[in-house]
Amino acid sequence: MRIEDYPPQEPLSEIGQAFADEVLSRGEGISAVDVRYGDDPYQSIAIQAPAVPDGTVLAMMHGGGWTSGYKEHLNFAGPCATTRGVVYASIGYRLAPQHLFPAGFEDSADAIAWLYRNVAETGGDPGRIFVGGHSAGGHYAALLAVRTGWQAPRGLPADVIRGCLPISGVFRFGEGSGLNARPRFLGPESNDRATSPVLDIGAAPPFFIAHGGEDFPHLMTQAEEMEGALRRAGGDVTRLPMPGRNHFSACYAAGEEDGPWVGPAFDWIAAH
């Protein structure tokens, strides 16, 4: 989809706009097939299929503080996946303040259900779906991985998520989160424990947690906390701090063939 075809979003900060411009620039000229899993324009997936698929699927979710962003923001990372035979899917979801939690989470779950039922058409194996995302998208990816109860109503196996790869993800809200304000997408009724992956680990599939070495301090602390919580739950966890990367350049690493994330992440995927 074209960005101008979406409903308008709130104006971004100067740094947020610079990030949005950069990721769109990096994705310029990269083609993807758009599919819908719902009626809202944001309920869509951009799929890049490899010439020679190996069955693996990597589904990624964009950041933007749960209030902004587009699935097209992560199109730039697709070629690093497809050249390795991996089907790449960038998931869109409805945004706050118009849509409060759990709308975005439910959308992400519905998108995974769509992929499970349809990704074989592009060479994907529904038994090898990995999820990931940047920032807010990393939060949704982690929540999909550790929560139980959303799979069965959608006719999915409990282990539909083969592994999780959040980049600069958010894992805790409320007391001890380090956030200086309650994110608006949570709304007044959301339970901090139920929306915090680190506090509600019902399942522990393998995790590959990455963040910038110069990321927001509270997100680096949360990544360490999430690593520890998953290990205590019996999980298989790898954590990758990326030296010299901040919150935004950590995201860019997902599409940099010679950068700090691509090689280790896809080696990890192949081993799982």
C-alpha positions in Angstrom: 0.0 0.0 0.0 1.0 3.6 -0.4 1.4 5.6 2.8 -1.1 8.2 1.6 -3.8 5.4 1.3 -3.9 4.9 5.0 -6.0 7.0 7.4 -4.0 10.0 8.8 -1.8 9.5 11.8 -0.8 12.0 14.5 2.2 14.2 13.6 5.5 12.8 14.6 8.3 14.4 16.5 11.3 15.6 14.6 13.3 12.5 15.5 10.3 10.2 14.8 9.9 11.8 11.4 13.5 11.4 10.6 13.3 7.7 11.5 10.2 7.2 9.4 11.8 8.9 6.4 14.9 6.7 6.8 13.2 3.4 6.9 11.0 4.2 3.9 14.0 5.3 2.0 15.8 2.1 2.8 12.8 0.1 1.6 12.4 2.1 -1.7 12.2 -0.2 -4.7 11.6 -3.4 -2.6 8.4 -5.1 -3.8 6.0 -7.0 -1.6 2.6 -8.5 -2.0 -0.2 -6.9 0.1 -2.8 -9.2 1.7 -5.6 -8.3 4.1 -6.6 -10.2 7.2 -9.3 -7.8 8.2 -11.4 -4.9 6.9 -9.3 -2.0 8.3 -6.4 -0.8 6.1 -4.0 -1.4 8.9 -5.1 -5.1 9.1 -2.7 -6.1 6.3 0.5 -7.9 5.7 3.3 -7.2 3.2 4.8 -10.5 2.1 8.2 -11.0 0.3 8.7 -14.5 -1.0 12.1 -16.0 -1.7 13.0 -17.5 -5.1 14.0 -20.8 -3.4 12.1 -21.1 -0.1 13.4 -23.3 2.8 10.0 -23.2 4.6 11.0 -20.7 7.3 8.7 -17.7 7.9 9.8 -14.5 9.7 6.8 -12.2 10.6 7.9 -8.8 11.8 5.9 -5.9 13.4 6.8 -2.2 13.2 7.4 0.2 16.1 6.0 3.6 16.6 4.9 3.8 20.2 1.7 1.9 19.4 0.3 5.1 17.9 2.2 5.4 14.6 4.0 3.5 11.9 3.2 1.3 9.0 4.0 -2.2 7.9 5.9 -0.7 5.0 8.4 0.7 7.5 10.0 -2.8 7.8 9.9 -3.7 4.1 13.6 -2.8 4.0 14.5 -5.8 6.1 12.9 -8.3 3.7 15.8 -9.0 1.2 18.1 -10.2 4.0 15.5 -12.9 4.7 14.5 -13.8 1.2 18.1 -14.3 0.0 18.3 -17.0 2.7 15.1 -18.7 1.6 13.0 -17.2 4.4 9.5 -15.9 3.6 9.3 -12.4 5.1 6.0 -10.9 6.3 5.7 -7.4 7.7 2.5 -7.2 9.8 0.3 -4.1 10.2 -2.0 -3.5 13.1 -4.5 -0.9 14.3 -3.1 2.0 16.3 -4.0 4.0 19.3 -5.6 6.3 20.3 -8.4 5.2 18.1 -7.8 1.5 19.0 -6.8 0.7 22.6 -5.3 -2.6 23.8 -6.0 -5.4 23.1 -6.9 -4.3 19.5 -3.3 -4.3 18.2 -2.4 -7.5 20.0 -5.6 -9.2 18.6 -4.7 -8.0 15.1 -1.2 -9.4 15.4 -2.7 -12.7 16.5 -5.1 -12.7 13.6 -2.2 -12.0 11.2 -0.3 -15.0 12.5 -3.5 -17.1 12.0 -3.7 -15.9 8.4 -0.1 -16.8 7.8 -0.5 -20.2 9.4 -3.3 -21.0 6.9 -2.0 -19.3 3.8 1.8 -19.0 3.9 2.3 -22.4 2.2 1.3 -20.7 -1.0 4.5 -18.7 -0.9 6.7 -21.6 0.2 6.4 -21.2 3.9 5.9 -24.0 6.4 3.2 -23.1 9.0 5.2 -25.1 11.5 8.2 -22.7 11.2 6.8 -19.3 12.0 9.1 -16.9 13.8 7.9 -13.5 15.1 9.8 -10.4 15.7 9.5 -6.6 15.7 11.0 -3.3 16.7 10.1 -1.4 19.8 6.3 -1.5 20.1 6.3 -4.3 17.5 8.8 -6.2 19.7 6.4 -5.9 22.5 3.6 -7.5 20.5 5.9 -10.2 19.2 7.0 -11.1 22.8 3.4 -11.1 24.0 2.4 -13.5 21.2 5.2 -15.7 22.2 4.7 -16.0 25.9 0.9 -15.7 26.2 -1.4 -18.7 26.0 -5.1 -18.6 25.2 -5.1 -16.7 21.9 -4.1 -19.7 19.8 -7.0 -22.2 20.4 -9.8 -19.8 19.5 -8.1 -19.2 16.1 -7.6 -22.9 15.5 -3.9 -22.7 16.0 -1.5 -25.1 17.8 -0.2 -23.8 21.1 3.3 -23.9 19.7 2.5 -21.9 16.5 5.3 -19.5 17.4 8.6 -21.3 16.7 10.7 -18.5 18.1 10.7 -14.8 18.9 13.2 -12.1 17.8 12.3 -8.7 19.4 14.6 -5.7 18.7 14.6 -3.0 21.3 11.3 -4.5 22.6 9.2 -3.3 25.5 8.7 -6.0 28.1 7.2 -4.3 31.2 4.7 -1.6 32.0 3.8 0.1 35.3 6.0 0.1 38.4 9.7 -0.7 37.6 9.3 -0.2 33.9 11.4 2.9 33.6 8.8 4.5 31.4 8.1 8.1 32.2 4.4 7.9 31.2 1.8 5.3 30.8 1.5 4.5 27.0 -1.8 5.6 25.7 -2.5 2.4 23.9 -3.0 0.6 27.2 -6.1 2.8 28.0 -7.4 3.1 31.6 -8.6 -0.5 31.9 -5.5 -2.5 30.8 -3.8 -4.6 33.5 -0.1 -3.9 33.6 0.8 -7.5 34.5 -1.3 -9.0 31.6 0.2 -6.6 29.1 3.8 -7.0 30.3 5.5 -10.1 28.7 8.1 -10.3 31.5 5.4 -10.6 34.1 3.1 -13.1 32.3 5.2 -15.9 30.9 2.8 -18.7 30.2 5.0 -20.3 27.5 8.7 -19.9 26.8 9.6 -20.6 23.2 13.2 -19.7 22.1 14.0 -16.0 22.2 16.6 -14.0 20.4 16.6 -10.6 22.2 18.5 -7.7 20.6 18.9 -4.1 21.5 21.3 -1.2 20.9 24.3 -0.8 23.1 23.2 2.9 23.3 19.5 2.2 23.4 17.1 3.8 25.8 18.4 2.8 29.2 15.1 1.4 30.4 14.8 -0.9 27.4 18.3 -2.3 27.9 17.3 -3.0 31.6 14.1 -4.6 30.4 15.9 -6.8 27.9 18.1 -8.1 30.7 15.1 -8.7 32.9 13.3 -10.5 30.2 16.3 -12.7 29.5 16.4 -13.7 33.2 12.7 -14.4 33.4 12.7 -16.6 30.4 15.7 -18.6 31.6 13.9 -19.1 35.0 10.9 -20.4 33.0 13.2 -22.9 31.2 13.5 -21.0 28.0 16.3 -21.0 25.4 17.5 -17.4 25.3 20.1 -15.5 23.4 20.6 -11.7 24.0 22.5 -9.6 21.5 23.6 -6.1 22.6 24.6 -4.2 19.4 27.5 -1.8 20.2 27.2 1.7 19.0 23.5 1.3 18.1 20.8 3.5 19.5 17.0 2.8 19.5 16.7 3.7 15.8 19.9 2.4 14.3 19.2 -0.9 16.1 16.2 -1.2 13.8 18.2 -0.4 10.7 20.4 -3.4 11.6 17.6 -5.8 10.6 18.2 -4.9 7.0 22.0 -4.5 6.9 23.6 -7.6 5.5 27.0 -6.8 7.0 25.5 -5.3 10.2 25.5 -6.8 13.8 22.0 -8.4 13.7 21.4 -10.2 10.3 24.1 -12.9 10.5 23.6 -13.9 14.2 19.8 -13.7 13.9 19.4 -15.9 10.8 22.1 -18.4 12.1 19.9 -18.6 15.3 16.7 -19.1 13.2 18.4 -21.9 11.2 19.5 -23.6 14.5 15.9 -23.6 15.7 
